[in-house]
């Protein structure tokens, strides 16, 4: 393996490259195993996940912008002036455009993560309960066989 490129350089290579992974590894002077080892580092994997999240957000934003263009075009078809060639739009064209506008859904809000404090608190409580049970089992397993299971408070 050659010298490790800095994180930013490698992330740029991943984003900009149209090459497959073996070709990218060769370009970096690495083997596929080296590249695989690099991504197994939690910091590197987190950086890649962050870029994936940003790329998805950027794509959604662009999709939203183009969707607005499509809605504007449909509205023009349904309610606007005659076509570019000056001929009036047929009633069927207007009807179809209006139907498409009525069917359009802005479902981006459906994809938003839901914050449920009660569920989160329950999940944390379950995790703490399992941890306490595991600690109790470990303490029982480590106790000498003749020791009482619950010695109680010390006598003094």
N, C-alpha and C positions, 0 to 999 in steps of 0.2 A: 504494500500500500504506500502510495506517495504521501507527501505531506497533506494534512487535512486542510481543505480550504475553509475559510471562515464561514460561519453559519449564513450570513447574508449573501455571500457569493454563491453558495450551494443552493440556497432557496431561489435565487435569481435563475440559476441554471435549470432548476426544476420547473419554474414557471415559463421560462422563455424557450426551452428546448422542445422541439417536435420529435426528438429522437426517442426510441424505446429505451428501457432501463439498461440493457446490456451496452448499448451504444453510449449512453450517458456515463456509465461506469468507466468504459474505455476512455472517453473524453477526459475524465477526471484522473485517469491513471489508476483506477481502482478495479477490483474484481466485483462481481455481483455480491459476494459474501461481505466485502468491505462496505458496499452501499447498504446492504441489509443491516449490517452491524451499526452503521451510522444512524439509521432511522429507529433502531431499537433503543437509542438513548432517549429517555423521557422528555428532555428539553427539546431535542430535535423533532421528536414526534409531535410534541405540543405546538411547535412553530409551524409544522406542516398542517396540522389540524386547524390552527388559526387562519392560515392562508386559505384553506379549503372553505372555511366559514365565510371569510371575506369575499372569496370568488363567488360563492353562492349568493351572498347578499348583493353583490354587484350585478349578477345575472338577473336576480329578482327585480332590482331597481330598473335595469334596462328593459326588462319585460314589461314592467309597469308603465314605463314611458311609451313603449311601442303599443301597448294596449290602449293607451289614451289616444294615440293616433288612429287606431282602428275604430275606437268608439266615435271619434270625431268624424271619420269617414262614413261610418254607418249612419250617424245622425244626419250628415249631409245627404246621403242617399234617401233617407226616410223623409226628411223635412225640408231639404234645401232646394235650391234653385235647379233649373234644368241641367242636364249633363254638360260636359265641356263642349260637346258639339252643338249645343243649343236645343237638342231634342228633349222634350219633357220625359221624365222618368215614368215608367209604366206603374200602374197601381200595384202590380205584383211585386215589382222591385221595391217600391216603398213599403209594402206590407212585410216583405221578407226582412228588410233592414230594421223595421220597427220591432218585429218579433225577435230578431237577434239582440237588439238592445234590451228588450224585456227579459231575455234569458241570461244576459250577461251577469255574472256574479263576481264580486270582488272577494274572493275567498282567502286573501292573504291573512286576514285576521284569524281564520280557522287554523292556520299553521303556526300561529304564535304560541309559544309555550305558556301553559297555564300555571299560575302561581297558586298553589294550594297549601297554605301554612299548616292546616290540620294534618294533611297527608304527610308533609315533610316532618312534622313533629312526631307523628306516629312511626315513621320510618326510622327516625333517630332513636326513639324509645325502644323499638324492636332491636335495633343494633346494640344499644346499651344493655338490654335484657340478655341478649345472646352472649355478650361479652361477660356479664356478671355470672351467667351460668357456666361458661367455659372456665372462668377463674375459680369458681367454686369446685368444679370437677377436678381441676388441676391441683387445688389445695388438698382435696380429699385424697387424690392419688399420691401426693407427696407426704401425707401425714403417716407417722408410724402406725402399724396395725393395732397396737393396744391403746392408742391415744383416743380420748373421747371425741365424738364427732362435733360436739358443741361444748367446749370447756366452760363457758360462762365467764363471769367476771372473776378476776383474781381475788382470793381471800386475803384479808390483811388485817 
